């Protein structure tokens, strides 16, 4: 898994980098086929914004969140990513099962 962490109008400290890495590792526990992760942290007036683009096999997943605290934005971002990755994983398993059932019907 390749991780790219970018900051717009914010300096990314070592603590922030470690926090993002530990949270992103939570996602890879649920789904092993994560290829690339790109995280952008930015500040726009009073909003602390976090957005991520994850490339998994067969799909790109994009999520963005904002709040008044950067760490809260990161937590919310990871929760949304986790839900979308689990949804993608379930859909791909369903497709595999349906494909296997169709193969059995043909025989």
N, C-alpha and C positions, 0 to 999 in steps of 0.2 A: 504494500500500500504506500503510495506517494502522498505526502501531505504538504500542501502549499499554504502558508499562513501570511496574509497581507493585512496591513493597517492603513486606513485612509484617515488622515488627520488625527492619528493616535499612534503613539509609540508602543510597540508590543514588548512588554517586559518579559523576563524569564518566567516569572510567576504566571503571567497570562498564557504564555506558550505551553508551559507544563500543564496548566489547567485544561486548555483546549485538547492537548494530546491525550490526557487521561480520560476526558469525556468522549473523544472520538474512538478510543480503544473499546469503549462500551459497545459501540455500534458494530465493530468487527467481531465481537463475541457472538452476536446474533447472526451475522451473515459474513461468510468468509470471502466472498467474491468481490470485495471492494477493490477497485483498481486505483482510482485517484480521488483525493479529497482536496478541495480548494475552499479555504475559509477566509472571508474578508470581514474584518472588524473596522467599524467606522463610527465617527461621531458627527451628528448633524444637529446643530443647535442644542436642544436639551435631550435628544434621543441618542441612546447608545445602540447601535445597530450591528447585528451579526447576520451574515448570510453565508451559505455553504452550497457548493455544487459538488455532488458525488457522482462519480462515474462507476457504475457496476456493469456487469456483463449484461448487455442487451438494453440498457436504459441509463439515462442521466436524470438525477434527482436534484431539484433545486428547492431550497428552503431559506426564508429570511424572517427574522424577528427583530423587534426593537423594544426597549424598555428604558428606564431611567438609570439602570446599573448594568455595566458590561457583563459581569458574571451572571446576572439574572438572564441577560440576553443569550449568553452561551448555553445556560441550562435549558432554556426554552427551545433553543435551536436544536440541541441534541435530543430532546424529547420528541420534537416534530420529526427529525430525521429517523429516529428509532421507529416511530409509528409507520413512516412511509417505507422504510426498508423491510419491516416485518410484513407489510401489505404486499410489497413486491415479491418477497420470498414466498408468501402463501399463494399468490397468483401463479408464480412459476411452478410451484409444486402441483397446483390444480391442473395446469396445462400438461404437465408430464403424466399425471394420472389419467387424464382424458385421452392423451395420445396412446397410452398403454392399453386402455380399454378399447379404443378403435382398432388397434393392431390385433387384439384378441378376437374381435368381431369378424375381421377379415379372414381369419384362419379357419 
